[in-house]
């Protein structure tokens, strides 16, 4: 499986935002995320880092 967990970077720490992310679509300052279980979220901010080996996405507020 190639899904990753999404985290929000806040105050020098990473907080879990959404597990098992399968789809991620950046659009005009927002990032649409959908996981394997059908849960959907829209994050307002940017992608700070993606680690494919660690299956980790780090998001950051604008």
BADOMAR-136741 format. One record per residue (C-alpha): x, y, z; residue number from 0. Coordinates in steps of 0.5 Angstrom, whole numbers, plus 500, padded with zeros to 3 digits. Example, Ala and Ser with C-alpha at 12.3 -4.5 7.8 and 13.67 -1.06 7.14 Angstrom:
2
<pt><u>525</u><v>491</v><w>516</w><seq>0</seq></pt>
<pt><u>527</u><v>498</v><w>514</w><seq>1</seq></pt>
This chain:
62
<pt><u>500</u><v>500</v><w>500</w><seq>0</seq></pt>
<pt><u>502</u><v>507</v><w>498</w><seq>1</seq></pt>
<pt><u>498</u><v>511</v><w>503</w><seq>2</seq></pt>
<pt><u>501</u><v>516</v><w>508</w><seq>3</seq></pt>
<pt><u>499</u><v>520</v><w>514</w><seq>4</seq></pt>
<pt><u>498</u><v>527</v><w>514</w><seq>5</seq></pt>
<pt><u>501</u><v>532</v><w>519</w><seq>6</seq></pt>
<pt><u>500</u><v>539</v><w>521</w><seq>7</seq></pt>
<pt><u>507</u><v>543</v><w>523</w><seq>8</seq></pt>
<pt><u>505</u><v>547</v><w>529</w><seq>9</seq></pt>
<pt><u>509</u><v>550</v><w>534</w><seq>10</seq></pt>
<pt><u>515</u><v>546</v><w>532</w><seq>11</seq></pt>
<pt><u>511</u><v>540</v><w>533</w><seq>12</seq></pt>
<pt><u>507</u><v>535</v><w>528</w><seq>13</seq></pt>
<pt><u>500</u><v>534</v><w>530</w><seq>14</seq></pt>
<pt><u>496</u><v>528</v><w>526</w><seq>15</seq></pt>
<pt><u>491</u><v>531</v><w>521</w><seq>16</seq></pt>
<pt><u>489</u><v>525</v><w>517</w><seq>17</seq></pt>
<pt><u>491</u><v>518</v><w>517</w><seq>18</seq></pt>
<pt><u>492</u><v>513</v><w>511</w><seq>19</seq></pt>
<pt><u>491</u><v>519</v><w>505</w><seq>20</seq></pt>
<pt><u>490</u><v>516</v><w>498</w><seq>21</seq></pt>
<pt><u>489</u><v>523</v><w>494</w><seq>22</seq></pt>
<pt><u>492</u><v>529</v><w>495</w><seq>23</seq></pt>
<pt><u>490</u><v>535</v><w>491</w><seq>24</seq></pt>
<pt><u>493</u><v>542</v><w>492</w><seq>25</seq></pt>
<pt><u>488</u><v>548</v><w>489</w><seq>26</seq></pt>
<pt><u>489</u><v>555</v><w>490</w><seq>27</seq></pt>
<pt><u>492</u><v>555</v><w>497</w><seq>28</seq></pt>
<pt><u>488</u><v>549</v><w>499</w><seq>29</seq></pt>
<pt><u>490</u><v>542</v><w>499</w><seq>30</seq></pt>
<pt><u>484</u><v>537</v><w>498</w><seq>31</seq></pt>
<pt><u>485</u><v>530</v><w>502</w><seq>32</seq></pt>
<pt><u>482</u><v>524</v><w>502</w><seq>33</seq></pt>
<pt><u>483</u><v>517</v><w>505</w><seq>34</seq></pt>
<pt><u>482</u><v>510</v><w>504</w><seq>35</seq></pt>
<pt><u>476</u><v>510</v><w>509</w><seq>36</seq></pt>
<pt><u>473</u><v>516</v><w>505</w><seq>37</seq></pt>
<pt><u>474</u><v>521</v><w>510</w><seq>38</seq></pt>
<pt><u>475</u><v>528</v><w>506</w><seq>39</seq></pt>
<pt><u>478</u><v>534</v><w>509</w><seq>40</seq></pt>
<pt><u>481</u><v>541</v><w>506</w><seq>41</seq></pt>
<pt><u>487</u><v>544</v><w>509</w><seq>42</seq></pt>
<pt><u>488</u><v>552</v><w>508</w><seq>43</seq></pt>
<pt><u>496</u><v>552</v><w>507</w><seq>44</seq></pt>
<pt><u>502</u><v>549</v><w>504</w><seq>45</seq></pt>
<pt><u>505</u><v>543</v><w>503</w><seq>46</seq></pt>
<pt><u>512</u><v>543</v><w>508</w><seq>47</seq></pt>
<pt><u>515</u><v>536</v><w>506</w><seq>48</seq></pt>
<pt><u>513</u><v>530</v><w>503</w><seq>49</seq></pt>
<pt><u>517</u><v>523</v><w>505</w><seq>50</seq></pt>
<pt><u>515</u><v>517</v><w>501</w><seq>51</seq></pt>
<pt><u>520</u><v>513</v><w>505</w><seq>52</seq></pt>
<pt><u>516</u><v>515</v><w>511</w><seq>53</seq></pt>
<pt><u>509</u><v>515</v><w>508</w><seq>54</seq></pt>
<pt><u>509</u><v>522</v><w>511</w><seq>55</seq></pt>
<pt><u>506</u><v>529</v><w>509</w><seq>56</seq></pt>
<pt><u>507</u><v>535</v><w>513</w><seq>57</seq></pt>
<pt><u>502</u><v>541</v><w>512</w><seq>58</seq></pt>
<pt><u>504</u><v>548</v><w>514</w><seq>59</seq></pt>
<pt><u>499</u><v>554</v><w>515</w><seq>60</seq></pt>
<pt><u>500</u><v>560</v><w>511</w><seq>61</seq></pt>
